[in-house]
Amino acid sequence: MVRDQAIGSLSVGLHRGDGRFTAADVEQLVSLAVPAALAIEHSQLYAELQARLRELQDTQAQLLQAGKLSAVGQLVSGVAHELNNPLSVVIGYGQLLMARNLPPELRRPIELIVAQGDRMAKIVQGLLLFSRQRKPERGAVNLREVLEQTIGLRATQLTLSGIHVETAYGNALPQIDGDVHQLQQVFLNLVLNAEQAILGSGAVEQRVGDRIRVSIATRREGDRTWLITEVADNGPGIPTDVLPRIFEPFFTTKRVGVGTGLGLSVSYGIIQQHGGQLSVTTRPGWTVFAVELPAMTAPGERAPAQPAPAPAAIGRGRHALVVDDEPSIVDLVTTLLRQRGWQVDVAAGGRSALERLRDGRYDLIVADVRMPDGSGEELYRVATSHQQDLVGRFVFITGDTVNAEAWRFLETTRAPVIEKPFTAQTLLQAVERVTP
């Protein structure tokens, strides 16, 4: 007994002839039972303590890994941001050259430069979207584009690992109502999970599986249409004892430092918030994660695009101010605007731009958001407080995608926002929006 609770039983056989226990026998048995009971209790407490300690260590390791992932996200975002300016210049000037009458031996290399620049831009944009810290924003989402961009983030590493990716997308897929950044996180988690399942099955010559298949299909249910996205791999499959816990937070079968146990649980929650379902089926040699999302009731319903004015006439007789501290971006934007008839002045920061505004009036201001000599936000607030007609004449260029305050400011302005890296067409379309 321990604290009036029975912790076990002691069974004793008596071999003496009379078959009776004496008081001395009972005393000896009690002296044996008491420390035995304490020993059993201590061993149970020790086992519980060890289990709690292991749980705490696992949780600490997972939190540490989550912190590392957050830091890596910030680092990746910073690197991607630094690539934005040169990529914008490469793509922009490449497109300008392609608009000219070039001999075939020059046109082909320039087309390759622009195509590879676009490829790099998509990778950078994917990294920035994934690392961005912003509140969820719902809108029409093209799942095919999200998947193509997500697979592009891992394409090189998958190829180096000897893993082949197959895709099967239906035609004329409806759009869904969702947050593109959250959905990209879900599909990246599922692709990474499939990749790690294959890689974790052993060395290349012993590996079980070498293929990931991503597909989208539709299913009609009453008056609703569902988009079913499947991420399948031919890895070893999920053990039956693991399957019931696969979506639990912090549950992982990977060794410490490899997985946080958060990817699938976070993905499960995101899909539920989108009114959908995330499920898994598995057997030895095949695992399929299925994401079911409701299609928009009126997919792709948008106002028809208005025909743009003749390019050469857009800026004729108008003045523009380009504000950016990156000389290459200034040269590109200035060249594009002057080709459309704009008269362009330049300022290296918000403060020098305000001096320009005091001396003259402008029909268009193209400004970066983050600059050392006065930010785009400071420029906008001061300029519009003195000249109310400038409210609808700003176009912002930014690569500062992880700055939540900057995005809150941009949302309040309702001005066109161009995210680096950008194309010449993107810039000119934004200019047309604010200069009818």
Helices and strands as residue ranges (DSSP letters): H 23-98, H 104-131, E 139-141, H 143-160, E 164-169, E 176-178, H 180-199, G 204-206, E 211-221, E 224-233, G 243-245, H 263-273, E 277-283, E 286-294, G 311-313, E 319-323, H 327-339, E 343-347, H 350-359, E 364-368, H 376-386, G 388-390, E 394-398, H 404-413, E 417-419, H 424-434
